[in-house]
Amino acid sequence: MEKKVFVKDLAPGQEVESLFVAAEKQLATKKDGAPYLTLSLADSTGRIRAVVWDDVERINAAFASGDFVAIKGRTASFRGEVQLTVTDIARVDKTSVNLEDFLPASAKDCQQMFARLKKIAASVANPDLARLLNAFFADEAFVERFCRAPAAKHMHHAFVGGLLEHTLSVARLAEIMASHYQGLNRDLLVAGAILHDIGKIDELTLEGAIEYSVVGRLLSHIVIGIEQIDDKIRDIPDFGPHTALMLKHMVVSHHGSREFGSPEPPKTLEAVVLNIIDDLDAKFTAVRGYMEKDNAQGDFTAYHRLLERHFYRGEALEKNTDE
């Protein structure tokens, strides 16, 4: 089936009849006790909030979260954003759609990014860390999944190739920080930057929309990543236990605090730096993406609920030229 309209093309006052992924759905109740359905509909260009007011029980039973759906409805402006009021939904078999229409992907060349990351990894002189990085990059199944995985469901790098793009950016920042500050173990910092998010290849899935896997919800990418590192280290003779401990501490602590998912806060210089540059890359990418996609008129974006602020755009955004 052909997709006719994309999220990026939607504006208030449009009649819409097209295909989307039902990324999220939630049945709720109005004050009078009547049910209504809230949705997040997605495609390769973004997401749009949607609501079903009428014939709710029939429509709710027609599809599940994560399904491809054909929808009919009309757009309107709601709190400064485009929202879709849906009048009908039908489930669509995923074999009948073009998956590329529904999965956002990195605008950068994945082969070039991976070659650049491998070059950074090859600069690591510590023999244990070098062997560990080589073990991951020699694993073809790992590399294939790593290069395709997203880095998040919503907030940053939430697209095919997002994990690779984010990892390369953090690794480049690690090189800069190691050259600027004395007292940092460059090899440890670079290795930690490359491996800090590898658990996301199992935490997130790509099946029409980015979703958390069962193992991802139960363990998190931090625990999964530690398991992956331990699996590789077991096959490397005489791997230094102290080096392994320092590296795993960086993975465990890279979210910065227990509040944000790290079992322990950063307790080494390298772990402190990794937490900062990981957070920097994630937030910068998230804000830049929001500013580019936001449709609000004027110098300020619509209110960003997660970051709790409007962002000032001023004049037209310049394109990123970091290549």
Order of alpha helices (4+ residues) and beta strands (2+ residues): beta-beta-beta-alpha-beta-beta-alpha-alpha-alpha-alpha-alpha-alpha-beta-beta-alpha-alpha-alpha
